[in-house]
Amino acid sequence: MNEIEFKTNIYDIIRRNIKKYRKERGMTSAQLAELVDLSHDFIRQIESEKTAYNFSVDTFYKISVALNVKLDDLIQE
């Protein structure tokens, strides 16, 4: 059986991509927070690489919809 290689920290990849796509769309973190019904501070924590804050699949999904990107796009390096 072949070994499966997992990314060491998928949350860091997702964080960077959320921030990248948000900025590409000219959206502030406050605007994203409003679209997904979360606090501005929570979105900032999600995007921060200094904070090891994990988030739910539900939040991940809502952010992808708000940014109009596929979930796959948010996990690509």
N, C-alpha and C positions, 0 to 999 in steps of 0.2 A: 504494500500500500504506500502511495506517495505521501510525503509530508506536506502539510498545508502551511503556508507562510502567512502569518497575520501581521498587520501593521502594529507597531509598538504602541502608538497612541492615536487612535482614530479620532478622539475628541479634538486633538490639536489640528488635524487635517480639516475637520468640519468647521472648527472655529475660524481658521484662516479663510476658508471658502465662503462662509457666511459673510464675513467682513468684505471680502473681495466682490462678491455679487451685489451686496448692498451698495457699496461705493460705485460699482459700474452702473447701477440704476439711479444714481444720484440721490439716494435715500439716506436720511440720517438714522441713527440707532433709535431715536425717539419715534420717528415715523414707522419704523419696522415694529417697534414695541406696540404701538397703537394698532397696527394691522393685525397682529397676532394676539392682542389682548393680554400683554404681559407688561411688567414695569420696565421703564427705560433702564433702570439699574440692573435688572435681570439680564437684559440683552447685552449690556456692557460687560457683565460678568461672563456671559457665554462667549463673547468675542475675545475676552482677555486671556492671554496665554499665561499671565501671572496667577490667575485664579484657576485652581483645578476643580472647576464646577461642572458637574455632569448634568445633563438634561434628559428629559424623557423623549421617547419616540414620538409622542404626540406633539411636543414642542418642535422637534426636528421636522416633522411633517408640516406643521403650520408655517414654519419659517420658509420651507421650500416652496409652498404654495404662494406665500406673500412675495417671495423673490422671483416667482415664476421660473423656477429651475427644477429639474428632476432630482430626486433624492440621490441618484447615482452621481450627479455633478457635484454634490456637496461632499462626497467621500473620496473623490479623485485627488491624487497628489498633483 
